[in-house]
Amino acid sequence: MSEKPSTTLPATVEKIIKPPFPSEPEKAQIAVHGADHLYRELRIENTLTDENGDTVRLKPGAEVEVTIAAEPEAIAKSDRGQDPPRA
């Protein structure tokens, strides 16, 4: 099985957002470095699993990585770095 095409960007946890109701999970707001200014913030449930299977949470200021992966059928070849088509 081949690996999915992907890219990984550095990011920083900006803040932890407490839920409005105790039954809802808290959120981590993450700023993705290199993303457009208006689209750089992600909010995810602040629930992760470590290598031992324990539930852990992110802290404000934590340096993290955001990985975007796609199935091979969901991508198109890039024109970047190639010669332009000839007429």
Rosetta blueprint (number, residue, H / E / L):
1 M L
2 S L
3 E L
4 K L
5 P L
6 S E
7 T E
8 T E
9 L E
10 P E
11 A E
12 T E
13 V E
14 E E
15 K E
16 I E
17 I E
18 K L
19 P L
20 P L
21 F L
22 P L
23 S L
24 E L
25 P L
26 E L
27 K E
28 A E
29 Q E
30 I E
31 A E
32 V E
33 H L
34 G L
35 A L
36 D L
37 H H
38 L H
39 Y H
40 R L
41 E E
42 L E
43 R E
44 I E
45 E E
46 N L
47 T L
48 L E
49 T E
50 D L
51 E L
52 N L
53 G L
54 D L
55 T E
56 V E
57 R L
58 L L
59 K L
60 P L
61 G L
62 A L
63 E E
64 V E
65 E E
66 V E
67 T E
68 I E
69 A E
70 A L
71 E L
72 P H
73 E H
74 A H
75 I L
76 A L
77 K L
78 S L
79 D L
80 R L
81 G L
82 Q L
83 D L
84 P L
85 P L
86 R L
87 A L
